Amino acid sequence: MTELVTYRLDGGVATITLDDGKANVMSENMIGAIAAALDRAEADRAVVLLTGRPRMFSAGYDLATFSRSADDISRTLRAGGNLVHRLLGFPYPVVAACPGHAIAQGAFTLLATDVRFGVMGDFELGLNEVAIGLTIPHYGVEAARHRLTAPGFDRAANTGILVGPEEAREFGFLDVLAADADDLRTRATAEAHRLTGIDFAAHAGTKLRVRAQVLAAVRSGIDAEFGA
């Protein structure tokens, strides 16, 4: 795909790996590369396995984005919101293998997937916007509200706390915790291959019913805050 994202199709599973060599920041280029990989997975009718580089899923937006013009900020955040919306409604199953940190937009991206595997270690997950002087965008609020526990959502959003993997699972950021990187890869890959056996039309139709409210809320939030 690009140097930021690689795409590998094997047995009906499309592995999309984010790797910018650093924090996998959600720049417009990174978001565009993920979108292009999702286009390819959709054309291949593949289950998606979304992962990152060792120890890093994504640390969120590049903070330099927020020192740019209002139009530049809106364009980037609209792209990030559109990515979250697309993942929430993606017509094929999406499994996340989170190999480490997932913060802010990285966490929203994680929350938008169907099954989320994490790994034990000294990693941080959460929504740190209020700790760094930012208001969480509407689409992020709605994605987090949909996937986190009620107490976890309120605390994560309003305090900016970053938590380790075990507490992240309690909050609802993760579904399954693996022991180490090898275990993460094995378990997430096995789940992705298991999901190749479900009925994709039924999956897509059910997903749109189950997530109708959050999809509508995310879309209206993006359009109201950043323009259609």
Buried (B, 14 or more C-beta within 10 A) or exposed (E): BBEBBBBEEEEBBBBBBBBBEEBBBBBBBBBBBBBBBBEBBBEBEBBBBBBBBEEBBBBBBBEEBBEEEEEEBEBBBBBBBBBBBBBBBBBBBBBBBBBBBBBBBBBBBBBBBBBBBBBBBEBBBBBBBBEEEBEBBBBBBBBBBBBBEEEBBEBBBEEBBBBBBEBBBBBBBBBBBBEEBEBBBBBBBEBBBBBBEEEBEEBBEEBEEEBEEBBEBBBEBBBEBBEE
